[in-house]
Amino acid sequence: MKSPVTDLKKYNIVAVIPCYRVEHEIDTVIASLPRYLKHIIIVDDASPDRTAEIVLKSAKRDRRIILIRHERNQGVGGAMKSGFQKALELGAQIVVKVDGDGQMDVAHLPDLLTPLIEGQADYTKGNRFRDFQALQKMPIIRRAGNMGLGFLTKAATGYWNLFDPTNGYVAIRSNVLTLLPLDQIDRTYFFETSMLANLYLLGAVVKDIPMPARYGRETSNLSIRRVLFEFPFKLMKTFLRRLLLKNLIYDFSMASIYLLTGLPLLLFGLIFGTVKWIDYARRDIPAPTGTVMLPTLSVLLGIQFLIAAIEIDLRSTPKEPLSPPL
């Protein structure tokens, strides 16, 4: 039986590496990349350090390396868009994202690629939360933040089956990549969530691949302020967009009926009940039984319908891959 590396050489697998301030790590990352990768696209996102210079030196030794330079910083999403477009021009069958800071162990790359090659998934991503020993090495603040953000991302994107939806170690089939509206993919660190949101609307199957993350001396360029002030708004926008498109535009199911019935009932019960409670409290008289029961029943029914809609949503994760085996 052939080794996985020998088998992987048959396919046009392209790596895209977005780079910003990684002059101390990029040389090691390039040296670690396996030989079965047909092309290595490195996107210098207007990095102010020596990243581009180091990549150009490596390109003289490795002809697979293609350097794309941005004149101004576009964010990780903007860098990946440039890399995706170039990979498609090169006829890639699978495109994999590898960060330039060395956090992603390329020894696990075959685990990401195999489900895509065998037609078991359209998009694969790393999952840091299955390896408890490696998880203990993750900084506690980052661990708590990732778990909280991960839950909100599941709700926003609809991929409830993912344990680590914010993980950036991802690979995608090119036939699915061509279906994505790249102009709508977020250019910032919201890139991974934006990808999942659009993949869900396509009905793409996303698979978690357990693997440990590596944390060294590198520093994250993601600011806490951005996470606290930008992500909640973007997550809510993504969630509402998914509900609207999934349940009213692309499809109409019992979940749609539950939402259209439950939400008005809940809002009516809360608003009507609050107004009447204030009115009768101001007049210092007890409210009639009917006035109390009407908003109470509306709220209870509204909650019940919304719970039913949530249950259907939990079971609506795409299960049939769009991609056949390669």
C-alpha positions in Angstrom: 0.0 0.0 0.0 1.3 3.4 -0.9 2.1 5.9 1.8 -0.2 8.9 2.2 2.6 11.3 0.9 2.9 9.2 -2.3 -0.8 9.3 -2.8 -1.1 13.1 -2.2 1.5 13.8 -4.9 -1.2 12.8 -7.5 -3.3 15.9 -6.7 -2.9 19.6 -7.4 -2.8 20.7 -3.7 -2.0 24.4 -3.2 -1.1 26.1 0.1 -1.9 29.7 0.7 0.0 31.4 3.5 -1.2 34.9 4.6 1.7 36.8 6.2 2.0 39.9 8.4 4.9 40.5 10.7 6.2 36.9 10.6 9.8 37.6 9.6 11.1 35.3 12.5 8.8 32.4 11.7 8.2 32.3 7.9 11.5 30.7 7.0 10.8 27.8 9.3 7.2 27.4 8.0 8.4 27.3 4.4 11.0 24.7 5.2 8.4 22.5 6.9 6.0 22.3 4.0 5.7 18.9 2.4 6.9 18.1 -1.1 3.5 17.0 -2.3 2.3 20.6 -2.4 2.3 21.6 -6.1 2.3 25.4 -5.3 2.9 27.6 -2.3 1.3 31.0 -2.5 2.6 33.4 0.0 0.6 36.7 0.4 2.6 39.5 2.0 -0.1 41.7 3.4 1.9 44.9 3.4 4.0 43.6 6.2 6.4 46.3 7.5 9.2 43.9 8.3 11.5 41.7 6.2 8.9 39.0 5.5 8.8 39.6 1.7 12.6 39.7 1.5 12.9 36.4 3.3 10.2 34.8 1.0 12.0 36.0 -2.1 15.2 34.3 -1.0 13.3 31.1 -0.3 11.6 31.3 -3.8 15.1 31.1 -5.4 15.5 27.7 -3.7 12.0 26.4 -4.2 10.2 27.1 -7.5 6.8 26.2 -6.0 6.8 29.5 -4.1 4.7 32.4 -5.6 4.8 35.7 -3.7 1.9 38.1 -3.9 2.4 41.5 -2.3 -0.3 43.9 -1.2 0.5 47.6 -1.3 -1.7 48.2 1.7 -2.8 45.9 4.5 -6.1 44.1 3.7 -6.4 41.8 6.7 -6.2 38.0 6.7 -9.4 37.7 4.7 -8.1 40.0 2.1 -4.9 38.1 1.9 -6.8 34.8 1.6 -8.9 36.2 -1.2 -5.8 37.0 -3.3 -4.4 33.6 -2.5 -7.7 31.8 -3.4 -7.9 33.6 -6.7 -4.3 32.7 -7.6 -4.8 29.1 -6.6 -7.8 28.7 -8.8 -5.8 30.2 -11.7 -3.2 27.5 -11.1 -5.9 24.8 -11.4 -5.8 23.7 -7.7 -8.0 20.8 -6.7 -7.6 21.5 -3.0 -6.5 24.8 -1.3 -5.2 24.7 2.2 -4.6 27.7 4.5 -1.4 27.6 6.6 -0.6 30.6 8.8 2.8 32.1 8.6 3.4 32.3 12.3 4.2 28.6 12.7 1.2 27.7 14.9 -0.1 25.1 12.4 1.7 21.8 12.4 1.9 20.6 8.8 2.4 17.0 10.0 -1.4 17.0 10.4 -2.0 18.2 6.8 -2.8 14.7 5.4 -5.6 14.5 8.0 -7.2 17.6 6.6 -6.8 16.5 3.0 -8.0 12.9 3.1 -11.7 13.6 3.7 -11.7 16.1 0.8 -10.0 13.6 -1.5 -12.3 10.8 -0.5 -15.4 13.0 -1.0 -16.4 12.8 2.7 -16.4 16.6 3.1 -16.2 19.9 1.1 -14.3 21.8 3.8 -12.1 20.6 6.7 -10.8 22.5 9.6 -8.6 21.8 12.6 -10.1 21.2 16.1 -7.9 22.1 19.1 -10.4 21.0 21.7 -10.2 17.2 21.3 -6.6 16.9 22.5 -6.9 17.7 26.3 -3.1 17.6 26.9 -2.5 20.1 24.1 -5.4 22.1 25.3 -3.8 22.6 28.7 -0.9 24.3 26.9 -3.2 26.9 25.4 -3.2 30.2 27.3 -6.3 30.2 29.6 -7.6 33.6 28.3 -7.3 32.4 24.8 -9.0 29.1 25.7 -12.0 30.8 27.4 -12.3 33.3 24.6 -12.2 30.6 21.9 -14.8 28.5 23.6 -17.2 31.5 24.1 -16.6 32.8 20.6 -17.0 29.3 19.2 -20.5 28.8 20.6 -21.6 32.2 19.2 -20.1 31.2 15.9 -22.0 27.9 15.8 -25.3 29.8 16.3 -24.4 32.4 13.7 -23.3 30.0 11.0 -25.5 27.0 11.6 -22.6 24.5 11.9 -23.6 23.2 15.4 -21.5 20.0 14.8 -18.1 21.9 14.9 -16.2 22.0 18.2 -13.7 24.6 17.1 -15.3 26.8 14.4 -12.9 29.7 14.8 -9.9 27.5 14.0 -7.9 28.9 11.0 -6.3 25.7 9.8 -8.6 24.9 6.9 -8.7 23.2 3.5 -11.3 23.4 0.8 -12.2 21.7 -2.5 -11.8 24.0 -5.4 -15.2 23.2 -6.9 -16.8 24.5 -3.7 -14.5 27.5 -3.6 -15.6 28.6 -7.0 -19.2 28.7 -5.7 -18.4 31.0 -2.9 -19.0 34.8 -3.4 -15.4 35.8 -2.5 -16.4 39.5 -2.7 -18.7 38.9 0.3 -16.1 37.1 2.5 -14.9 39.3 5.4 -11.4 40.8 5.0 -10.7 40.9 8.8 -10.2 38.2 11.4 -13.9 37.4 11.0 -12.7 35.6 7.8 -13.2 32.0 9.2 -16.7 32.7 10.4 -17.6 34.5 7.1 -16.4 31.4 5.2 -18.6 29.1 7.3 -21.6 31.3 6.9 -21.4 31.2 3.2 -20.6 27.5 3.1 -23.7 26.7 5.1 -25.9 28.5 2.6 -24.4 26.3 -0.2 -25.1 23.2 1.8 -21.4 22.3 2.1 -20.3 19.6 4.5 -17.7 20.8 7.0 -15.6 18.3 9.0 -13.7 18.8 12.2 -10.2 17.3 12.3 -8.7 16.9 15.8 -5.2 18.2 16.1 -3.2 20.2 18.7 -2.3 23.8 18.2 1.3 25.0 18.8 2.0 28.2 20.8 5.5 29.6 20.8 7.0 33.1 20.9 4.7 34.5 18.2 2.4 37.3 19.1 -1.2 37.6 17.8 -2.2 40.6 15.7 -5.8 40.2 16.7 -6.8 43.0 19.2 -9.1 42.4 22.1 -10.9 45.6 21.3 -11.8 44.3 17.9 -13.1 41.1 19.3 -15.2 42.8 21.9 -16.6 45.6 19.8 -16.7 44.3 16.2 -17.4 40.6 16.5 -20.8 40.7 18.4 -22.3 43.0 15.7 -20.9 40.9 12.9 -22.1 37.7 14.5 -25.6 39.0 15.0 -25.6 40.2 11.4 -24.5 36.8 10.2 -27.1 35.1 12.4 -30.0 37.2 11.1 -28.8 36.9 7.5 -28.7 33.1 7.8 -32.2 32.9 9.3 -33.6 35.1 6.6 -32.0 33.4 3.6 -32.2 29.8 4.9 -35.8 29.9 6.1 -37.5 32.4 3.9 -35.5 32.6 0.6 -33.7 29.4 -0.1 -36.1 27.1 1.7 -39.4 27.1 3.6 -40.0 24.4 6.2 -41.6 23.9 9.6 -38.8 25.9 11.1 -39.9 28.8 8.9 -43.5 28.5 10.2 -42.3 28.2 13.8 -40.2 31.3 13.4 -42.9 33.3 11.7 -45.4 32.3 14.4 -43.3 32.2 17.5 -41.4 35.5 17.1 -44.6 37.7 16.7 -46.3 35.9 19.6 -43.3 36.4 21.9 -43.0 40.1 20.9 -46.7 40.7 21.3 -46.9 39.1 24.7 -43.9 41.0 26.0 -44.9 44.4 24.6 -48.6 44.1 25.4 -48.0 42.6 28.8 -45.5 45.4 29.7 -47.8 48.2 28.6 -50.8 46.8 30.5 -48.7 46.1 33.6 -47.5 49.7 33.7 -51.0 51.0 33.0 -52.7 49.1 35.8 -49.8 49.7 38.2 -50.0 53.5 37.5 -53.8 53.4 38.3 -53.2 51.1 41.3 -55.8 48.6 40.3 -55.6 44.8 39.7 -55.5 43.8 36.1 -58.4 41.6 34.8 -57.7 37.9 34.5 -58.0 38.0 30.7 -55.5 40.9 30.4 -53.0 38.8 32.4 -53.6 35.5 30.6 -53.4 36.9 27.0 -49.8 38.1 27.1 -48.8 35.1 29.3 -50.1 32.6 26.8 -48.6 34.5 23.9 -45.1 34.5 25.6 -45.4 30.7 26.4 -46.5 29.8 22.9 -43.9 32.0 21.4 -41.1 30.4 23.4 -42.4 26.9 22.6 -42.5 27.6 18.8 -39.0 29.2 18.9 -37.6 26.1 20.8 -39.1 23.9 18.1 -37.4 26.0 15.5 -34.1 25.8 17.3 -34.4 22.0 17.5 -34.9 21.8 13.8 -32.0 24.1 13.2 -29.7 21.9 15.4 -30.6 18.9 13.1 -30.2 20.9 9.8 -26.4 20.8 9.5 -25.4 19.8 5.9 -24.7 16.1 5.8 -24.3 15.3 2.0 -21.1 16.6 0.5 -21.2 18.6 -2.7 -17.9 17.2 -3.8 -17.4 13.7 -5.3 -14.1 11.8 -4.6 -11.1 13.0 -6.6 
